[in-house]
């Protein structure tokens, strides 16, 4: 990339690097309001206990554990995609490297909060560490989350060092003095000398090769929390690979959504090209087909060798009075819509691909809900003479408020990181001869 072109790209990130814009402050204010609303709900839960939620003796998990699975899946998929993009050295993926790194860190920071909300006594959280049992899958999950958070945090920092050094030395963007000093500290004396470049590249290669298997293992451990029980719908060997596929499916969808937002916000049409959307749209299409296959395999095997308990569990997915509508909506949003829009060239545009990605994210959140709640509402021994609220789960405003607060917290983390460095790794692209635009894949099947 020529120096003038590089300077033009860096100049696009004047806001929020030099100072946040008015729109940045408005969005931050809205997110802080949601977090404050969540804190009010949290205080209600601490004071009154889980009675203010929809969780009861039989349905002991609800929206909180759904969010836990969803956000951790986002984090793990970001780690997997970041490692793959770095190791494959595909030049056209360079502009989108940082986006996956950002939502990987945000997902791994927000996800664990929701498992703490499932604990009735928050003052006993430290028991997870002091009385941990290696036989427990929960202990495995805690270790996996902490390991991945350390790895992805370290990888994100190392991936930023070149940009920190560039921002330390650049005059293209007028930065406050304290920020220049901060960049000088964060850059660790990096000046682009051959030995420094070699060490930095080696560190990135090692971490990229490490975070892929650790993220896959961690997501598998999360699946085994359920798969190792005998409950209907959970006792399945398909859970681990399905969790991994659904996580990557969510990650690609979120990548497309964030890419579209940044492209409009910073006028990055020359970096996030239409062809980027087409390529990622093809990936979304393949993942949708894979998700359809796993969904079919899951239900056909349960139906073929059905027992009384499994029969009652399956009936819930076709009963419109229970989860029938949600089941159809999940299939429509995550399978039918992507297949129609992404296969037909006339429907395939960056805007439509982004809209499909939003619908996919909603559908995959509903899928996690269908994994948890119907199973817990289907005990092995039929329950009689019990209040309906103990038999059927219904999320309360407390749970929805904390869900919105968690989503807002993830947005805040990404927004704060955007004030430290550009959303594209400009220093890594500086020595490219030109901005690489992905070549059409059979002319995008036009």
C-alpha positions in Angstrom: 0.0 0.0 0.0 1.4 3.4 -1.0 2.1 5.9 1.9 -0.6 8.3 0.6 -3.2 5.5 0.4 -2.1 4.3 3.9 -2.5 7.8 5.3 -6.0 8.1 3.7 -7.1 4.8 5.3 -5.7 5.8 8.7 -7.4 9.3 8.4 -10.8 7.6 8.2 -10.4 6.6 11.8 -9.8 10.1 13.1 -13.0 9.6 15.1 -12.9 7.9 17.6 -9.0 7.7 17.7 -8.5 11.4 18.3 -11.7 12.0 20.2 -15.1 10.2 20.1 -17.7 11.7 17.8 -21.2 12.8 18.9 -22.8 9.6 17.5 -20.2 7.6 19.5 -21.3 9.3 22.7 -25.0 8.8 21.9 -24.5 5.1 21.3 -22.3 4.8 24.4 -25.0 6.6 26.4 -27.7 4.2 25.2 -25.5 1.2 26.1 -24.8 2.6 29.5 -28.6 3.1 30.1 -29.1 -0.6 29.3 -26.3 -1.6 31.6 -27.8 0.5 34.4 -31.2 -1.1 33.7 -29.5 -4.5 34.0 -27.9 -3.5 37.4 -31.4 -2.6 38.7 -32.6 -6.1 37.7 -29.5 -7.6 39.3 -30.2 -5.8 42.6 -33.7 -7.2 42.5 -32.4 -10.7 41.9 -29.8 -10.4 44.7 -32.4 -9.0 47.2 -35.3 -11.3 46.4 -33.5 -14.3 45.0 -34.3 -16.4 41.9 -38.0 -16.1 42.6 -38.0 -12.9 40.5 -36.8 -15.0 37.5 -38.7 -17.8 35.7 -36.3 -20.4 37.0 -37.8 -22.9 39.5 -37.0 -26.3 40.9 -37.6 -28.2 37.7 -36.6 -25.7 35.1 -33.4 -24.6 36.8 -31.9 -23.0 33.7 -33.4 -20.4 31.3 -32.4 -17.4 29.4 -29.2 -16.9 31.4 -27.7 -20.2 30.3 -28.9 -19.6 26.7 -27.0 -16.4 26.7 -24.0 -18.1 28.3 -23.9 -20.6 25.4 -24.6 -18.0 22.8 -21.9 -15.5 23.8 -19.3 -18.1 24.5 -20.0 -19.5 21.0 -19.4 -16.1 19.6 -16.1 -15.9 21.5 -14.9 -19.3 20.5 -15.9 -18.8 16.8 -14.0 -15.5 16.8 -10.9 -17.3 18.1 -11.2 -20.0 15.5 -11.8 -17.6 12.6 -8.9 -15.3 13.8 -6.5 -18.3 13.8 -7.7 -19.6 10.4 -7.4 -16.1 8.8 -3.9 -15.6 10.1 -2.5 -19.0 9.2 -4.0 -19.2 5.7 -2.4 -15.9 4.8 -5.3 -15.0 2.5 -4.7 -11.3 1.7 -8.3 -10.5 1.0 -9.1 -11.4 4.7 -6.6 -8.9 6.1 -9.1 -6.0 6.5 -11.5 -8.3 8.5 -8.9 -9.8 10.9 -9.5 -7.3 13.7 -13.3 -7.6 13.7 -13.2 -11.3 14.6 -10.5 -10.6 17.2 -12.7 -7.9 18.8 -15.9 -10.0 19.0 -13.9 -13.0 20.2 -12.7 -11.0 23.2 -16.1 -9.4 23.9 -17.9 -12.8 23.7 -15.5 -14.4 26.2 -15.8 -11.5 28.6 -19.6 -11.3 28.5 -20.5 -15.0 28.3 -19.2 -16.1 31.8 -21.2 -13.4 33.5 -24.5 -15.2 32.7 -23.4 -18.4 34.4 -22.8 -16.4 37.6 -26.4 -15.1 37.3 -27.6 -18.7 37.6 -26.0 -19.0 41.0 -28.4 -18.4 43.9 -25.6 -17.3 46.2 -23.2 -14.9 44.4 -21.1 -14.7 47.6 -20.1 -18.4 47.0 -18.7 -17.9 43.5 -15.1 -18.5 44.8 -16.2 -22.0 45.7 -15.9 -22.8 42.0 -12.1 -22.5 42.5 -11.6 -23.5 46.1 -13.7 -26.7 45.9 -13.3 -27.6 42.3 -13.6 -31.3 41.4 -11.7 -32.4 38.3 -14.5 -35.0 37.7 -17.0 -32.2 37.1 -17.6 -30.9 33.5 -18.2 -27.5 35.1 -14.6 -27.4 36.3 -13.4 -28.3 32.8 -15.5 -25.5 31.4 -14.1 -22.9 33.9 -10.6 -23.9 33.0 -11.4 -23.8 29.3 -12.9 -20.3 29.5 -10.1 -18.9 31.5 -7.5 -20.4 29.1 -9.2 -19.1 26.0 -9.7 -15.7 27.5 -6.0 -15.5 28.2 -5.0 -16.8 24.8 -7.3 -14.5 22.8 -6.4 -11.5 24.9 -2.7 -12.1 24.4 -3.3 -12.7 20.6 -5.3 -9.5 20.3 -2.6 -7.5 22.0 0.2 -8.9 19.9 -1.9 -8.3 16.8 -2.2 -4.6 17.8 1.5 -3.9 18.5 2.3 -2.8 14.9 -0.7 -0.4 15.0 0.3 0.9 18.4 3.8 1.7 17.0 2.3 3.3 13.9 0.0 5.5 16.0 2.8 6.4 18.3 4.8 7.8 15.3 2.1 9.1 13.0 1.0 12.7 12.4 -2.0 11.8 10.2 -4.3 11.6 13.1 -4.0 14.3 15.8 -3.9 12.4 19.1 -3.8 13.8 22.7 -0.5 13.6 24.5 -1.6 11.0 27.0 -2.6 8.7 24.2 0.7 9.1 22.5 2.4 8.1 25.7 0.0 5.2 26.1 0.9 4.0 22.5 4.6 4.3 23.3 4.1 2.0 26.3 1.9 -0.5 24.5 4.2 -0.7 21.4 6.9 -2.2 23.6 9.6 -0.3 21.6 8.6 -1.9 18.3 10.2 -0.1 15.4 9.9 -2.6 12.6 13.4 -4.0 12.8 13.9 -7.4 11.1 14.5 -9.2 14.4 11.4 -7.6 16.0 9.3 -8.5 12.9 10.5 -12.1 13.1 9.7 -12.4 16.8 6.3 -10.8 16.4 5.4 -13.0 13.5 6.5 -16.1 15.3 4.5 -15.2 18.4 1.4 -14.6 16.3 1.9 -17.9 14.4 2.2 -19.9 17.6 -0.8 -18.2 19.2 -2.9 -18.6 16.1 -2.1 -22.3 15.9 -2.9 -22.6 19.6 -6.2 -20.8 19.8 -7.9 -22.9 17.1 -7.7 -26.3 18.9 -8.2 -24.8 22.4 -11.4 -23.0 21.2 -12.7 -26.2 19.6 -11.9 -28.1 22.8 -13.6 -25.5 25.0 -16.7 -25.4 22.9 -16.8 -29.2 23.0 -16.5 -29.1 26.8 -19.4 -26.7 26.9 -21.5 -29.2 24.8 -20.4 -32.1 27.0 -22.0 -30.3 30.0 -25.3 -31.3 28.5 -24.3 -34.4 26.4 -23.0 -36.3 29.4 -26.4 -36.3 31.0 -29.2 -38.8 30.3 -31.9 -36.2 29.8 -34.0 -36.4 26.6 -32.5 -34.2 23.9 -29.2 -33.8 25.6 -27.8 -37.3 25.6 -26.2 -37.3 22.2 -22.8 -37.7 20.6 -23.7 -35.0 18.1 -23.7 -32.2 20.6 -20.0 -31.3 20.4 -19.7 -31.0 16.6 -23.1 -29.3 16.4 -22.0 -26.7 19.0 -18.9 -26.0 17.1 -20.7 -25.6 13.8 -23.4 -23.4 15.3 -20.7 -21.3 17.0 -18.9 -20.7 13.7 -22.3 -20.1 12.0 -23.0 -17.4 14.5 -19.5 -16.0 14.2 -19.6 -15.6 10.4 -23.1 -14.0 10.7 -21.8 -11.5 13.3 -18.7 -10.8 11.1 -21.0 -9.8 8.2 -23.1 -7.6 10.4 -20.2 -5.8 12.0 -18.5 -5.4 8.6 -21.6 -3.8 7.2 -21.8 -1.4 10.2 -18.1 -0.4 9.9 -18.3 0.0 6.2 -21.1 2.5 6.5 -19.7 4.3 9.6 -16.2 4.8 8.3 -16.8 4.8 4.5 -14.7 1.6 4.0 -16.3 0.5 0.7 -12.8 0.1 -0.8 -11.7 -2.2 2.1 -14.9 -4.1 2.9 -15.9 -4.7 -0.7 -19.1 -6.3 -2.1 -17.0 -9.3 -2.9 -16.2 -9.7 0.8 -19.9 -10.0 1.5 -20.3 -12.5 -1.3 -17.5 -14.7 -0.1 -18.8 -14.6 3.5 -22.3 -15.2 2.2 -21.1 -18.4 0.5 -19.6 -19.5 3.9 -22.9 -18.6 5.5 -24.8 -20.7 3.0 -22.6 -23.8 3.6 -22.9 -23.4 7.3 -26.7 -23.1 6.9 -26.7 -26.4 5.0 -24.5 -28.0 7.7 -26.9 -26.7 10.4 -29.9 -28.2 8.5 -28.1 -31.6 8.4 -27.4 -31.6 12.1 -30.9 -30.5 12.9 -32.4 -33.3 10.8 -30.0 -35.9 12.2 -30.8 -34.8 15.8 -34.6 -35.2 15.4 -34.7 -38.2 13.2 -32.6 -40.3 15.5 -34.6 -39.2 18.5 -37.9 -40.0 16.7 -36.9 -43.4 15.3 -36.1 -45.0 18.7 -38.5 -43.0 20.7 -39.3 -43.9 24.3 -42.2 -42.4 26.3 -40.1 -39.6 27.8 -38.4 -38.8 24.5 -41.8 -38.9 22.8 -43.2 -36.2 25.2 -40.0 -34.2 24.5 -40.5 -34.4 20.7 -44.2 -33.6 21.0 -43.3 -30.2 22.4 -41.6 -29.2 19.1 -44.7 -29.8 17.0 -47.2 -28.5 19.6 -48.0 -24.8 18.7 -49.1 -24.4 22.3 -45.6 -25.1 23.5 -42.5 -24.8 21.2 -43.9 -25.5 17.8 -43.9 -21.9 16.6 -40.4 -21.3 17.9 -39.1 -24.5 16.2 -40.6 -23.4 12.9 -39.2 -19.9 13.3 -35.7 -21.3 14.0 -35.8 -23.4 10.9 -37.1 -20.5 8.8 -34.6 -17.9 10.0 -31.4 -20.1 10.1 -32.1 -22.5 7.2 -34.9 -21.4 4.8 -34.1 -17.7 4.5 -30.3 -18.2 4.0 -31.0 -20.8 1.3 -33.4 -18.7 -0.6 -31.5 -15.4 -0.5 -28.0 -16.7 -0.9 -28.7 -19.2 -3.7 -30.7 -16.9 -5.9 -28.2 -14.3 -7.5 -31.0 -11.7 -7.9 -31.5 -11.6 -4.1 -27.8 -11.6 -3.2 -26.6 -8.1 -2.3 -24.5 -6.8 0.6 -27.6 -5.4 2.3 -29.6 -8.6 1.9 -26.7 -10.8 3.1 -26.4 -8.5 6.2 -30.1 -8.8 6.8 -29.9 -12.6 6.5 -27.0 -12.6 9.0 -29.2 -10.7 11.5 -32.0 -13.2 11.1 -29.5 -16.1 11.4 -28.2 -14.7 14.7 -31.8 -14.5 16.0 -32.5 -18.0 14.8 -29.4 -19.5 16.4 -30.2 -17.8 19.7 -33.7 -19.5 19.5 -31.9 -22.8 18.8 -30.0 -22.5 22.0 -33.3 -21.8 23.8 -34.8 -24.9 22.3 -31.8 -27.0 23.5 -32.3 -25.9 27.1 -35.9 -25.3 28.1 -37.9 -28.1 26.4 -35.6 -30.7 27.9 -35.9 -29.3 31.5 -39.7 -29.2 31.1 -39.6 -32.9 30.3 -38.8 -34.9 33.5 -38.5 -38.7 33.4 -41.2 -39.1 36.0 -44.5 -37.2 35.1 -45.3 -34.5 37.6 -48.8 -34.1 39.1 -50.5 -31.5 41.4 -47.8 -28.9 40.8 -48.2 -25.2 40.1 -47.9 -24.4 36.4 -45.0 -22.0 36.9 -42.9 -24.9 38.2 -43.7 -27.0 35.2 -43.3 -24.4 32.4 -40.6 -21.7 32.2 -41.4 -18.1 31.4 -38.6 -15.5 31.4 -39.3 -12.4 33.5 -38.3 -8.8 32.9 -35.3 -9.3 35.2 -33.9 -11.9 32.8 -34.6 -9.8 29.7 -33.1 -6.7 31.3 -29.9 -8.6 32.2 -29.8 -10.0 28.7 -29.9 -6.5 27.2 -27.3 -5.4 29.7 -25.0 -8.2 28.6 -25.4 -7.3 24.9 -24.8 -3.7 25.7 -21.7 -4.6 27.7 -20.3 -6.4 24.7 -20.9 -3.4 22.5 -19.2 -1.1 25.0 -16.1 -3.4 25.1 -15.9 -3.2 21.3 -16.5 0.6 21.2 -13.7 1.2 23.8 -11.3 -1.0 21.9 -12.2 1.0 18.7 -10.9 4.2 20.5 -7.5 2.5 20.9 -6.9 1.2 17.4 -8.5 1.2 13.9 -11.0 -1.5 13.1 -8.7 -2.7 10.3 -5.0 -3.6 10.9 -3.6 -0.7 8.9 0.0 -1.3 9.9 -0.2 -4.9 8.6 -1.5 -3.6 5.3 1.0 -0.8 4.9 3.6 -2.9 3.0 1.0 -4.4 0.6 1.4 -3.1 -3.0 -2.3 -2.4 -3.2 -5.5 -3.0 -1.3 -6.4 -6.6 -2.2 -9.9 -7.1 -3.4 -11.1 -10.8 -3.5 -11.5 -12.1 -7.0 -15.0 -13.1 -8.1 -15.9 -16.7 -7.4 -17.2 -17.7 -10.8 -18.3 -14.0 -11.1 -20.3 -14.6 -7.9 -22.5 -16.9 -9.9 -24.2 -14.0 -11.6 
